Amino acid sequence: MSAASRVLCVSELLGMILTLLPPAVVAAVGQTCHTARKGVSSYTKTAFNVDTVLSLFFNDPRAFRSLLAKTGSVVSGSAALQAAARVRYPGSDLDVYVYCEALANVVQFMTAAGYEYHPYHHQPESLAEAMLPENWDGSYYHSAPHVPGIGTVINLKKVVGGVERSVQLIVSTEDSCPGELILCFHSRTWSTLLHDLGWPCMLKQLLAALVMNVITYNALYCPYPRTVFSEERTVVCNTTGIHGTDGAALDKYRQRGWNVVRPAELDVDGRRSVEESFHVGIVRSFTDRYSWVVPQDMTGVTLPDARTPMTTERTHDPIECASWKMVLGASAAGMRYQVVSSANLEHRYVMYRELEMRSEWISDVERDINCGKDSEERR
């Protein structure tokens, strides 16, 4: 047996080596041979276990994942980044993206878990009033403008292990969904970027790629693993407001080791490199060949029951159906997609409008159509 083979057979030694490698390389090592695949699989289950991050906020992370399964909610932002990067950022919060119709269930779980409502300055003092759509203004902080797709943000706090933890429930409007909020969140101004891109479409995000990692009830999704974790790059998708809250966000991620790319500062070769790294102009999804998906242990995670005898249990998260295309303008990048909704669909989705849906996506949507039809018949 060669020295390399012996290393692969010693899990402790292999784990020490894999810890030093970016996720994309870890995945590549697992594709070299059967022994490496077995070792990497064992390492991945522990190193990329989302419960490690979620346990900072909940005594029972599997119960929280059961909530995600029940409501279609997902986690994104710094918490998902920490799970994927195998790092911890002291004081970071948890961003939970929620369908507006699921807000009551999510709030009920959070309050039962000991979290208390802490309103922003512009919000009602009462949590019950803050949950009413008529009191939503679509802004994150009191100084931020309305952001399309966002109904409101509910700020919750709790002391866990002697440390105050914050959870933000980022709630969609009735014509939006968590997928859209993940693609568009953090952007502060819209008209400049729309004009720059030249399309009457959705934008989006202050730091595309870096904060698009997602935790669902059953998996960790990283749509830009090579770009974010090997090249350690992210791209600015906002052209103004950089000196305020957004500037602080840029500085925060620079300090954490990422190179923030500004399209306006790129030469021809630089733009070509960005287009290749970020798969510009290619229809993307969280489950395509460019993405990295880490299935999670489902022990203790409760899936919602089938709605009727004619429908099946949940086998996927709605985020799996999301698709988009990144475009690169003169001074910023953006995302193209549209929100797909129907009275016959159980959920709302974000999809690239010219997308030729793969057969499994069609199957997923058809399942939701059946669920929706059954619901209509019951009413």
C-alpha positions, 0 to 999 in steps of 0.5 A, spaced: 500 500 500 502 506 498 503 512 502 498 516 499 493 510 500 495 509 507 493 516 509 486 515 505 485 510 510 487 513 517 480 518 518 484 522 523 490 524 518 485 525 512 481 529 516 486 534 518 488 534 511 481 536 508 480 541 513 486 545 510 483 544 503 477 549 500 470 545 499 471 544 492 478 541 493 475 536 498 470 534 493 475 533 488 479 529 492 473 524 493 472 523 486 479 520 485 478 513 488 473 509 492 477 509 498 478 517 498 470 517 496 469 513 503 474 518 507 471 524 504 464 522 505 465 521 512 469 527 513 463 531 510 458 529 514 461 532 520 465 538 517 459 540 514 454 539 518 449 545 519 447 543 526 453 545 528 452 552 526 444 552 528 446 549 535 449 556 536 441 558 536 437 552 538 438 547 543 434 542 538 437 544 531 433 538 528 427 541 531 428 547 527 430 544 521 423 540 522 420 547 522 424 549 515 421 543 512 414 544 514 414 552 512 419 552 506 423 557 510 431 557 508 437 560 512 442 564 508 447 569 509 453 569 514 450 562 518 450 558 511 457 561 509 460 559 516 457 552 515 460 551 508 467 555 510 467 551 516 469 557 520 465 561 526 464 569 526 463 571 533 456 575 534 454 573 527 446 572 526 441 567 523 437 570 517 431 566 516 427 567 509 420 566 510 414 565 506 409 570 508 403 565 509 408 561 514 410 567 518 405 565 524 408 558 524 415 560 524 414 566 530 410 561 534 416 556 534 421 562 535 417 564 541 417 557 544 424 557 543 425 563 548 426 568 543 423 575 544 421 580 539 426 587 538 423 592 534 426 596 529 425 604 530 420 604 525 416 598 527 410 597 532 412 595 539 407 589 539 410 582 535 402 581 534 402 588 530 408 587 527 406 581 524 400 584 520 401 585 513 398 592 513 404 594 518 409 592 513 413 597 509 418 592 506 424 596 509 430 592 513 432 598 517 428 604 519 433 608 514 433 603 508 428 604 503 423 599 501 426 593 497 421 589 492 419 582 495 421 583 502 414 584 506 418 585 513 423 583 517 422 581 524 428 581 529 428 576 535 433 575 540 435 570 546 441 569 550 444 562 549 450 559 553 451 566 555 451 569 548 446 574 545 443 571 539 439 574 534 435 571 528 432 575 523 425 573 520 426 576 513 419 575 510 416 575 503 411 579 500 405 575 498 407 575 490 415 573 492 418 568 495 425 566 499 428 564 493 427 571 490 429 574 497 436 571 497 437 573 490 435 580 491 437 581 499 442 587 501 441 591 495 439 598 497 438 602 490 435 599 484 434 604 478 442 605 477 443 598 476 437 597 472 439 602 467 446 600 467 444 593 465 439 595 460 433 590 462 427 591 465 428 585 470 430 584 477 437 585 480 441 584 485 445 583 490 450 587 494 455 581 494 453 576 489 455 569 490 458 570 497 452 570 501 447 565 496 449 559 500 443 556 503 441 551 508 434 547 507 431 542 512 435 537 508 441 540 505 447 545 504 447 548 498 453 552 495 452 555 488 459 558 487 463 553 491 470 554 486 469 562 486 467 563 493 472 558 497 477 557 492 478 563 489 475 567 495 472 572 490 465 575 490 462 581 486 459 587 487 452 588 485 450 595 487 453 601 484 451 606 489 450 607 497 457 603 498 459 608 503 453 607 508 451 600 511 453 597 504 460 599 505 460 596 512 458 590 509 463 590 504 469 591 509 466 586 513 467 580 508 474 583 506 476 583 513 474 575 513 479 574 507 474 575 501 476 579 495 470 584 493 470 585 485 468 591 482 466 590 475 467 598 474 474 597 475 476 591 471 480 591 464 478 586 459 482 580 462 479 582 468 472 581 466 473 575 462 476 572 468 469 574 472 465 572 467 468 565 467 468 564 475 461 567 476 458 563 470 456 569 467 450 568 462 449 561 464 442 559 467 444 557 474 440 553 479 442 550 486 442 543 484 446 544 477 453 541 475 456 548 478 453 547 485 455 544 491 450 540 495 451 537 501 446 532 504 444 532 511 443 527 516 435 527 517 435 523 523 430 527 528 427 531 522 420 531 522 417 532 515 410 534 514 405 529 512 402 529 505 396 534 504 391 528 502 391 521 500 393 523 493 399 527 494 406 525 497 410 527 503 415 533 502 421 530 498 425 536 496 425 544 498 422 549 493 429 552 493 431 546 489 427 549 483 430 556 483 434 558 477 437 565 475 442 568 470 447 572 472 449 578 468 455 583 468 454 590 466 459 596 466 459 598 473 455 592 477 453 585 476 445 583 477 441 577 477 435 575 471 429 571 473 422 572 475 417 569 480 413 564 478 406 563 482 399 560 480 393 558 484 395 551 482 402 551 485 403 550 493 409 555 493 412 561 489 418 560 485 424 564 482 426 561 475 429 564 469 424 566 464 427 563 458 429 557 462 427 550 459 426 546 465 429 539 466 424 533 467 425 533 475 423 540 475 417 539 471 416 533 476 417 538 482 412 543 480 407 538 477 407 535 485 405 542 487 400 543 482 396 536 485 397 539 492 394 546 490 388 542 486 387 538 492 387 544 496 382 548 492 377 542 492 377 541 499 375 549 499 
